[in-house]
Amino acid sequence: MEAWLSLSLEVRLAVLFVVGVLVGTQVNRGIYRLAWFPRRIGPWTPPDEKAPPRQWQDRLPIAGWWWLRRESSLHGAGFWVRPLLIELAMGLGFAALYAWEVRGGLAPAGSQGILAAAAGRVHAVYFAHLVLLTLMSVATFIDFDEKTIPDAITVPGTLIGLLLAALLPESLLPVVNARGLETLLLHSPQPWPLGGNRVESLGWAIACLGGWCLALLPRTWTLRRGWKKAFQYLLASMFRHRAWMIALGIFIVGAIGIAFVWQLDDARWRSLYTALVGMAFGGGLIWAVRIVGSNALGQEAMGFGDVTLMAMIGAFVGWQPSLLIFFLAPFAAVVISVVQWLTTGRKDIAFGPYLCAGTVILILKWPEIWDWGAGIFYLGWFIPALMAVCMVLMWGMLSLWRMVAH
């Protein structure tokens, strides 16, 4: 850290720009290779059989896509523009986000100096944000292309988020209040309660992990032959494939890890517990919306990839920001959907990119958003009741829309 901080800010920004561009090359690789229908696009994958031979300059970041435009007859005119812009944007984004966060951008006006002086905390938060933004970039463009979000992104991403919370407890969002500089934890804006390390908290943490592992299993649910048969089909579908063995392995290893961190009874446990609840709350919120929306509309309202995506985001930011992101996403959807319609003529909506955009807005406007929304979280257990009422109202509105539309 000292060697890094000894460099001038300009040098650090230049290094981060280069790193961001290089990461962008792998973001592009992930977009095309992790998709449901993989495509042989880009210099880091085997070329299409009909493609001209690859040249050394094709592997140059950013500029290489200009040379690869000779493959337009295979991939479509202008196919090279988006990946070129992604690599450029990743470089600029890595540098710009660092310059903003290292100057205390995540603290309220007048308190930036307090955060900027905590170099270790700032860099931990910045690193977590880079990882999250990279994962969301891959998920966003796959969702734009196919309206799917692969588990190959969200499952490892969620585990990385939990691991970061345990290893770098200060990587969660910072909060500056009357008590000084703190980390946004499970009970924020209230202080961590005495006895917060009770056995019950260990049980809840392991339950969050278990619920997430069960959610990853394939499921078939139908009431056509009654409730008894519905549960029989559900259990059979969940344990038919070997995926349950992987999920069980993750759960066992994860539960042991959680128990180990719990007995430490320090900042690592508080951070990990916060991340686990954020994962469960974020995924559960979108899952509830999916169930209610699908029931009201009589068709699938959103893909399950949106559920696992929001669980991943929740593991990085916690449950309070997850709730705020949920309400920010529709505003991002208005802007992005209009741009999509004007540039491509497409009117279909993939919800994942809007959750990601809401997350970016939350990070960039964190001091203002938390200053506005912190009071909500003094309501405690009233919040789940309020969300339940919102779900009922949403079901009513969507059901009415379904009747009017038909």
Phi and psi in degrees as a GROMACS rama.xvg file:
@    title "Ramachandran Plot"
@    xaxis  label "Phi"
@    yaxis  label "Psi"
@TYPE xy
-62.8973  -40.2185  GLU-2
-63.7013  -39.6958  ALA-3
-66.3793  -44.8303  TRP-4
-71.4299  -18.974  LEU-5
-72.4757  -18.2239  SER-6
-75.334  150.393  LEU-7
-66.6105  157.149  SER-8
-60.2657  -37.6817  LEU-9
-62.6816  -41.192  GLU-10
-66.3767  -42.6374  VAL-11
-61.102  -41.3681  ARG-12
-65.6318  -38.3671  LEU-13
-64.4171  -42.4951  ALA-14
-62.4776  -43.9474  VAL-15
-67.3291  -32.3614  LEU-16
-62.6117  -45.9079  PHE-17
-63.4024  -44.5521  VAL-18
-60.5296  -43.1067  VAL-19
-62.3846  -40.4447  GLY-20
-63.643  -43.2582  VAL-21
-64.9548  -39.8883  LEU-22
-63.6094  -36.8985  VAL-23
-60.312  -34.316  GLY-24
-62.3891  -36.479  THR-25
-80.8914  -25.6479  GLN-26
-62.1688  -46.9242  VAL-27
-60.6352  -40.8853  ASN-28
-60.3827  -44.2452  ARG-29
-64.6358  -37.8749  GLY-30
-58.6065  -41.1897  ILE-31
-89.5595  -28.0463  TYR-32
-94.0371  -26.4342  ARG-33
-93.3812  -3.01709  LEU-34
-65.4403  161.377  ALA-35
-60.483  -38.0775  TRP-36
-113.8  89.5613  PHE-37
-60.6831  144.936  PRO-38
-126.229  144.401  ARG-39
-88.4367  72.505  ARG-40
-119.629  132.489  ILE-41
108.166  160.014  GLY-42
-77.4538  -10.8571  PRO-43
-100.393  10.176  TRP-44
-127.127  156.679  THR-45
-57.7828  135.115  PRO-46
-69.4446  157.592  PRO-47
-61.4155  148.907  ASP-48
-58.4166  -29.7831  GLU-49
-91.7054  -0.574557  LYS-50
-79.1981  148.614  ALA-51
-62.5223  158.946  PRO-52
-58.2987  142.881  PRO-53
-75.7464  149.262  ARG-54
-119.737  162.728  GLN-55
-61.08  -35.3203  TRP-56
-72.5159  -12.9665  GLN-57
-65.539  -25.7058  ASP-58
-86.4849  -1.35405  ARG-59
-67.8908  130.241  LEU-60
-59.4131  146.126  PRO-61
63.6551  -66.5145  ILE-62
-64.0868  -29.0062  ALA-63
-60.0794  -30.6619  GLY-64
-68.83  -28.0003  TRP-65
-64.0509  -38.4598  TRP-66
-72.6895  -32.6139  TRP-67
-76.0165  -3.7826  LEU-68
-63.6338  -11.4873  ARG-69
-65.9332  -13.1768  ARG-70
-93.2214  16.2816  GLU-71
-61.4467  -30.3281  SER-72
-65.8441  -21.6442  SER-73
-93.1446  -38.2963  LEU-74
-110.17  -5.2293  HIS-75
105.659  147.156  GLY-76
-62.1168  133.687  ALA-77
74.5571  12.3627  GLY-78
-59.6702  -26.3523  PHE-79
-80.6233  -13.1489  TRP-80
-68.717  -48.2282  VAL-81
-61.6666  -50.2745  ARG-82
-62.1819  -34.0191  PRO-83
-61.2406  -45.531  LEU-84
-68.5607  -33.8455  LEU-85
-62.4151  -45.9097  ILE-86
-64.7321  -40.9043  GLU-87
-64.9366  -43.4429  LEU-88
-66.463  -35.7733  ALA-89
-64.9816  -41.525  MET-90
-62.7028  -49.3906  GLY-91
-65.008  -38.6801  LEU-92
-65.6225  -42.7358  GLY-93
-58.9831  -44.892  PHE-94
-70.676  -45.7183  ALA-95
-65.4568  -41.4477  ALA-96
-64.3221  -38.7277  LEU-97
-64.1736  -47.4167  TYR-98
-59.2297  -35.8024  ALA-99
-75.0946  -45.6668  TRP-100
-73.8669  -36.3042  GLU-101
-69.9001  -19.4518  VAL-102
-90.9637  7.5624  ARG-103
88.31  26.2686  GLY-104
-63.5921  -20.6848  GLY-105
-85.9946  3.25421  LEU-106
-107.203  154.393  ALA-107
-62.9966  160.119  PRO-108
-56.6554  133.691  ALA-109
90.6511  -10.293  GLY-110
-119.612  7.38793  SER-111
-59.3943  -34.9289  GLN-112
-62.6705  -33.642  GLY-113
-63.4133  -44.5535  ILE-114
-74.5548  -42.6143  LEU-115
-60.2091  -28.9327  ALA-116
-74.5041  -20.0781  ALA-117
-90.6781  75.1771  ALA-118
-60.294  -41.1556  ALA-119
-62.4613  -44.3276  GLY-120
-64.0599  -45.0544  ARG-121
-59.2203  -44.1324  VAL-122
-72.2408  -31.6644  HIS-123
-65.871  -45.1846  ALA-124
-63.2469  -43.7695  VAL-125
-61.4175  -43.7431  TYR-126
-62.3301  -43.5076  PHE-127
-61.4416  -39.9957  ALA-128
-67.2096  -37.1233  HIS-129
-61.9271  -44.9347  LEU-130
-61.9335  -47.005  VAL-131
-63.1625  -45.3044  LEU-132
-64.8036  -35.7799  LEU-133
-64.6286  -47.3376  THR-134
-62.2016  -42.8619  LEU-135
-66.7154  -31.4199  MET-136
-62.8851  -44.6568  SER-137
-63.7141  -47.4176  VAL-138
-61.6773  -39.9911  ALA-139
-61.4745  -48.4771  THR-140
-77.4952  -28.433  PHE-141
-66.3383  -40.5482  ILE-142
-66.0221  -38.6562  ASP-143
-60.2337  -42.2158  PHE-144
-74.9241  -40.6394  ASP-145
-126.204  -6.83265  GLU-146
57.8722  38.9993  LYS-147
-136.781  153.499  THR-148
-128.426  110.325  ILE-149
-70.4311  144.726  PRO-150
-62.6082  -22.5794  ASP-151
-61.4645  -17.1308  ALA-152
-98.6518  -51.4483  ILE-153
-75.6033  -33.724  THR-154
-69.8692  -55.0363  VAL-155
-60.136  -35.9321  PRO-156
-61.9802  -40.7813  GLY-157
-64.3516  -43.8384  THR-158
-63.3626  -37.9651  LEU-159
-64.3331  -41.7442  ILE-160
-60.4926  -43.0158  GLY-161
-66.6212  -40.3267  LEU-162
-64.8601  -41.5943  LEU-163
-62.7451  -39.6435  LEU-164
-61.8503  -36.2048  ALA-165
-77.9605  -37.3685  ALA-166
-86.9256  -35.3485  LEU-167
-123.685  77.5607  LEU-168
-59.9427  -20.5264  PRO-169
-88.3643  8.53096  GLU-170
-80.0688  -11.1994  SER-171
-72.8593  165.964  LEU-172
-59.9779  140.794  LEU-173
-86.7846  155.943  PRO-174
-136.322  130.795  VAL-175
-109.331  119.826  VAL-176
-140.208  -164.761  ASN-177
-63.5797  -23.3259  ALA-178
-84.5893  -5.21418  ARG-179
108.906  -152.423  GLY-180
-87.8819  122.243  LEU-181
-131.895  169.811  GLU-182
-99.6551  138.554  THR-183
-66.92  113.069  LEU-184
-118.157  -176.213  LEU-185
-55.3167  -39.9812  LEU-186
-96.4307  1.19724  HIS-187
-60.2131  144.067  SER-188
-83.4645  0.571092  PRO-189
-80.9553  154.622  GLN-190
-68.4313  158.555  PRO-191
-62.5274  126.696  TRP-192
-72.8763  154.84  PRO-193
-66.2968  139.045  LEU-194
78.8775  18.5287  GLY-195
-69.8521  -4.82427  GLY-196
-104.57  27.9729  ASN-197
-67.009  163.885  ARG-198
-60.8627  -32.695  VAL-199
-59.4928  -35.9275  GLU-200
-66.9353  -35.929  SER-201
-63.4192  -42.0778  LEU-202
-62.6518  -43.2763  GLY-203
-64.6595  -38.829  TRP-204
-63.4548  -46.3191  ALA-205
-66.4107  -34.9045  ILE-206
-63.4493  -38.7731  ALA-207
-60.6913  -44.9451  CYS-208
-64.5777  -42.912  LEU-209
-63.0797  -41.3337  GLY-210
-62.6869  -39.7671  GLY-211
-65.4986  -42.3442  TRP-212
-63.022  -41.0643  CYS-213
-64.5749  -36.8975  LEU-214
-64.5103  -24.0374  ALA-215
-77.3778  -16.2379  LEU-216
-75.6789  145.159  LEU-217
-64.5233  142.551  PRO-218
-138.114  143.603  ARG-219
-123.371  125.324  THR-220
-133.886  123.077  TRP-221
-150.572  139.905  THR-222
-104.119  14.4359  LEU-223
-63.1893  -28.0013  ARG-224
-117.564  23.4754  ARG-225
96.2621  169.412  GLY-226
-68.8054  -38.3397  TRP-227
-61.199  -48.7503  LYS-228
-65.1608  -34.1436  LYS-229
-59.8121  -44.9822  ALA-230
-70.9852  -33.1208  PHE-231
-63.6418  -45.6671  GLN-232
-62.5741  -39.2246  TYR-233
-61.5619  -50.1476  LEU-234
-64.397  -41.3915  LEU-235
-62.3864  -41.1588  ALA-236
-69.9462  -33.1756  SER-237
-71.8298  -31.4654  MET-238
-111.868  14.8199  PHE-239
-75.6535  -37.0534  ARG-240
-104.51  166.045  HIS-241
-72.4853  -3.67379  ARG-242
-57.8283  -31.4152  ALA-243
-65.4986  -29.3912  TRP-244
-68.976  -39.7474  MET-245
-65.4157  -45.3331  ILE-246
-61.7668  -40.0501  ALA-247
-65.1258  -40.5623  LEU-248
-62.4243  -43.1073  GLY-249
-61.2706  -42.1737  ILE-250
-64.5197  -45.3664  PHE-251
-63.344  -50.0757  ILE-252
-63.068  -42.337  VAL-253
-64.6746  -41.1856  GLY-254
-64.3348  -39.5603  ALA-255
-63.5951  -43.5495  ILE-256
-62.8734  -41.3823  GLY-257
-62.6242  -43.6889  ILE-258
-62.7721  -37.961  ALA-259
-64.1192  -46.3518  PHE-260
-67.2866  -35.7265  VAL-261
-59.7543  -41.9176  TRP-262
-71.5604  -14.2172  GLN-263
-69.4374  -32.1631  LEU-264
52.4904  53.358  ASP-265
-140.296  -162.917  ASP-266
-60.5649  -30.0963  ALA-267
-64.2799  -40.4083  ARG-268
-66.9794  -44.9811  TRP-269
-60.9454  -40.1948  ARG-270
-68.9799  -44.4202  SER-271
-65.0828  -42.9166  LEU-272
-60.7196  -41.8567  TYR-273
-61.2443  -43.6781  THR-274
-65.6328  -39.7685  ALA-275
-64.9335  -43.7137  LEU-276
-67.1819  -38.2321  VAL-277
-61.5744  -41.3933  GLY-278
-60.1463  -49.1955  MET-279
-66.7481  -41.8764  ALA-280
-68.444  -46.798  PHE-281
-61.1496  -48.9787  GLY-282
-65.8989  -41.2378  GLY-283
-64.4258  -36.0393  GLY-284
-62.8971  -48.6311  LEU-285
-69.8976  -33.5786  ILE-286
-63.1294  -42.3276  TRP-287
-62.627  -43.0418  ALA-288
-61.9677  -40.3282  VAL-289
-62.03  -45.4495  ARG-290
-65.4233  -47.9014  ILE-291
-64.3948  -45.7373  VAL-292
-64.268  -42.0811  GLY-293
-65.8416  -39.5852  SER-294
-66.0119  -41.2704  ASN-295
-72.502  -37.0773  ALA-296
-89.6459  -15.2505  LEU-297
74.8206  17.305  GLY-298
-156.676  165.397  GLN-299
-62.4845  122.346  GLU-300
-82.1685  -34.4269  ALA-301
-159.234  157.817  MET-302
-76.1627  160.039  GLY-303
-71.7951  -17.4939  PHE-304
-59.5638  -30.5269  GLY-305
-65.914  -33.3847  ASP-306
-66.079  -50.3183  VAL-307
-67.6591  -31.2292  THR-308
-64.0365  -46.2593  LEU-309
-69.4574  -29.9877  MET-310
-64.3237  -41.203  ALA-311
-62.2235  -46.4545  MET-312
-61.0673  -43.1509  ILE-313
-61.0208  -33.1163  GLY-314
-66.1272  -26.8516  ALA-315
-87.9675  -31.0804  PHE-316
-116.98  -18.9505  VAL-317
98.6558  175.197  GLY-318
-79.8406  -33.5147  TRP-319
-64.8897  -49.8901  GLN-320
-61.7823  -31.5256  PRO-321
-60.9367  -41.4829  SER-322
-65.3109  -41.3429  LEU-323
-66.0235  -38.7033  LEU-324
-61.9948  -39.4788  ILE-325
-57.7535  -38.8661  PHE-326
-83.9648  -20.2674  PHE-327
-79.7841  -28.66  LEU-328
-56.7075  -43.5265  ALA-329
-60.619  -34.3081  PRO-330
-66.2318  -39.9015  PHE-331
-65.8367  -34.1497  ALA-332
-62.9831  -37.3254  ALA-333
-60.4016  -47.1895  VAL-334
-68.0748  -50.7724  VAL-335
-66.5019  -40.4354  ILE-336
-66.1468  -35.4354  SER-337
-66.8292  -43.9539  VAL-338
-61.9678  -42.6995  VAL-339
-60.8235  -42.3277  GLN-340
-66.3723  -40.6791  TRP-341
-70.2958  -34.5322  LEU-342
-90.0295  -31.2548  THR-343
-121.354  -15.2765  THR-344
80.079  0.27111  GLY-345
-79.4449  138.249  ARG-346
-112.422  -4.55263  LYS-347
-73.2332  151.727  ASP-348
-121.592  125.238  ILE-349
-103.813  122.65  ALA-350
-76.622  -27.0252  PHE-351
-53.7265  -48.7916  GLY-352
-58.7188  -29.4677  PRO-353
-76.6606  -32.7064  TYR-354
-63.8696  -41.1954  LEU-355
-65.5466  -42.7564  CYS-356
-63.7397  -39.069  ALA-357
-62.2474  -35.6839  GLY-358
-66.0524  -42.9065  THR-359
-62.5038  -43.1331  VAL-360
-60.7408  -43.0243  ILE-361
-59.9463  -44.6774  LEU-362
-64.8388  -46.1844  ILE-363
-71.3653  -25.8286  LEU-364
-115.177  24.1051  LYS-365
-54.5836  -48.6872  TRP-366
-58.5829  -44.7081  PRO-367
-69.4384  -40.9854  GLU-368
-67.2163  -42.8372  ILE-369
-68.8997  -37.1927  TRP-370
-61.2249  -35.9281  ASP-371
-78.2413  -39.8341  TRP-372
-98.498  -8.39176  GLY-373
-58.4632  -37.0079  ALA-374
-60.1877  -28.437  GLY-375
-59.74  -35.3469  ILE-376
-84.7578  3.36113  PHE-377
-78.449  -10.0833  TYR-378
-73.8026  -16.2008  LEU-379
61.2455  -127.248  GLY-380
-70.3799  -7.23348  TRP-381
-69.4128  -23.0057  PHE-382
-64.1436  -48.4684  ILE-383
-58.4016  -37.6008  PRO-384
-64.1582  -40.758  ALA-385
-63.627  -40.5285  LEU-386
-65.3283  -36.6256  MET-387
-63.129  -40.8327  ALA-388
-63.332  -40.7913  VAL-389
-62.136  -38.6504  CYS-390
-64.4808  -40.8634  MET-391
-63.5505  -44.0646  VAL-392
-63.75  -39.897  LEU-393
-63.9188  -40.8367  MET-394
-60.326  -42.4498  TRP-395
-64.2148  -44.5745  GLY-396
-65.7671  -42.9099  MET-397
-68.2123  -36.7132  LEU-398
-64.9407  -41.0202  SER-399
-63.6592  -41.6697  LEU-400
-62.3848  -37.9399  TRP-401
-63.7714  -41.8359  ARG-402
-67.3581  -40.737  MET-403
-67.8605  -40.7674  VAL-404
-66.3393  -26.2182  ALA-405
